[in-house]
Structure formats: structure tokens, C-alpha cells
Amino acid sequence: MSNSSYKNELSGKATSSTSTKHTPNGYKSGYVALIGAPNAGKSTLLNYLLGQKISITSRKPQTTRHRILGIKSQTNSQIVYVDTPGMHLGGKKALNKYLNRTADSSMLGVDVIVWLKEDIKWDDIDDAILKKLKDAQTPVILAINKIDKVVKKDKLLPFIQTISKRYDFKSIIPISALTGKQLDEFESLVLDMLPEGEPLFPEEQITDRSERFMTAEIIREKLTRRLGQELPHSLSISIEQFNVEEKITRIYATVWVERKGQKNIVIGPKGAGLKDVGMKARIDLEAMLDSKVYLNLWVKVKKGWSENEREIANLGYVDS
């Protein structure tokens, strides 16, 4: 697929609805894919750069499951960041395969790839990512994230020198997506690599995702943060009703799990777990929707949904 056709596909109808205001000379626009292993900080970076929450975050790997666009419009530029699921090895479930396909396809047709690494060591997953980068043949910035957590600072420079010999990176920069350290410098590097062109989306648009989609993601975030390490991988959310009324938005959602025991864990003793999730989700939803929210959550079992291609498609995991 060519760059232009991919961009048209991503932008969809948005390109035709962009502002007719005069675009200044030297205006830059383009797509920037954020890739990396699970928990590298891609979503945290996107949210920081945009100045608001677009992608959900948690300490659990594979929190991001979909490709999400975050659109940053400024006077002389529009950067369309593409947040992606974490690339991982193995995983025979249909959901794992979907996550890897989504991450791989997000590198096609973009102008810049940003590879986020969260540590200063080299693993098998890094070899796999490096191979994908060589196949993509797109300019790459290596961003070494979470440098605020690097204890042995004296090892950072030798690691950068070593890794620079593995690939012809356009730039290597240490950053902290959590604290914002060196993110101004990072974004300058990105802008230098983007082509000149018209804005791809209206300047007021910040994502390609609907409020309905964001609602499901917010609910899943609260569940993921509350529950243990494994159970979040067996969770999915579907929005059954999303009714916007004059003074309130009424949302009815289903939390899908794979086993009856998981259902009991989600609900919690006397419903306390689900009640806590609903309360925390409602706070974020009211801020996002600027409306009072009524949120009704149900928990249902769909046995083995993450292992079945048809079931994950029914739950919204569809290749784009």
C-alpha cells in the first residue's frame, strides 16, 4: 500500500472536512507511529504530547489493544501520532495475533516511526522489532523512555553507542514520557522529519475514535487497574446503549470475561468491585462528555472469546 493511499484510508472523510483557512508556508503534517514492546510507555507519551488523555494506561502489559490516532495541531504543523499495541513474542491466542497484526500494520505508510524502549538492555523482542523496522524502510527515531528510573546513569551513553551500531537511526534520544523530560527536543526531531503539506484533519479534532469507543476504553482501564496481572487479558467491554439526553448521558455496558470464576472476581464481594469500577469510570466519563452520566455495568461470560477469531471480531477487534 502506498503512503498516500494509507494516509487517505486513515484520514477517511476527515481530509475533506479540514479547514479551508490558508495554510502558512512551510506547514508540516504527517503520521508518526509509536511502537515498542508492551508497557514501553507509548500511551503515556501520546497523552503527554497532546496534553490530555486519549489512550488508556495501566501498569499491566497489553493495555492498548487498538490503533488510536492522537492529532496535535499547532500554528505551523499537524502531527498525527499513531498509538499501537505492544509488540510481543509468542501468544497463540486470536487476541494476541490481532494485537501483533495491528502493531505491524501501523508502521505501513507513516512518515516517521518512533521506537520506544523502556530499558537499557537488549532482548529477543528487540531483535524482532529491529527486523520489522528494517522491513518497513521508514525513518526511525529511537526514544529510550523512563530514564527517570535508570539507576546506573553511567551505562546510558555506552548503551546508546552500542545500539547505534545495530541500525541507522535518524536519532537516538533519552526521554521520560511521565515527567516530560526532553519531550520538547523529541518533538523537534519529529517535526524536522515530517514533510510539508496541508493538515490531514480539522485543527479541533484530537482523535479518530468515537465517544462510544472511548467510553469502553475508560471502563476497561478502571478494571485493568483494579484487577490482578492475568485477568485483564481476559476482559473486553461492549457498549450496548449510549443515549445522550438533555441533562444526562445513559450508558449501558457489558464486561465480558471467559470464565465464571472471573465474573465473580470482577463483581467482587457484594458487588463492591464492580461498584468501585463504575464510580471511577463515571468520573472520567463525565469529564470527557461534559455531562452527567448514568452508567450501568453488567458482567457476562463468553467462554474462550480471546482464542476465537470470530468472537474477537464480534467484540470489535477488527483489522483495519
PyMOL commands that set and color helices and strands:
alter all, ss='L'
color gray80, all
select helices_A, chain A and resi 3-17+42-50+94-105+124-136+147-149+153-163+183-193+211-226+231-234+260-267+269-289+305-307+309-314
alter helices_A, ss='H'
color red, helices_A
select strands_A, chain A and resi 28-36+68-74+77-83+112-117+140-144+171-174+236-244+248-257+292-301
alter strands_A, ss='S'
color yellow, strands_A
deselect
rebuild
show_as cartoon
